[in-house]
């Protein structure tokens, strides 16, 4: 864990995977609705106060979270005082889900399996980059949880975040755009 004061009202906390494991949390578990997450955030704020000397007492605090491949970043910003209550807000970036396939056979079997599920088509794009296949799915368009489990049988979830879909669209070879599952699944049957 690294705690840095980046300005007079901001602290950056870098948590590695082992730090999250030590707190029995994952980035996906961070939520203000979860008591455990709130306790961990309070503890991290206490550690940040001790290390930097910046006090959060009686101040509104904006907490922004960004998931990384192995861990996450927390940006704590002291907001102008309005009331005596602390303000927490966690931002999660789940606009896109990116799954990584190591072999062509895995991609084809996954596409065929998803296509056979006969659900409403969802927005997906398949890329080839550096000898790996990447399936990018707009998470808002993925209809059911069972799709997550089915894809996970063939591929691994990439935790790189918002930057990877942009990187792929600029540098990777696009194999199927818009509705990759339907296009490839139809061709396989």
Beta strands, then each sheet from edge to edge (+ up, - down):
strand 1: 2-7
strand 2: 10-16
strand 3: 60-68
strand 4: 71-79
strand 5: 96-101
strand 6: 124-129
strand 7: 132-138
strand 8: 156-158
strand 9: 173-176
sheet 1: 1+ 2- 4+ 3-
sheet 2: 8+ 5- 7+ 6- 9+
end
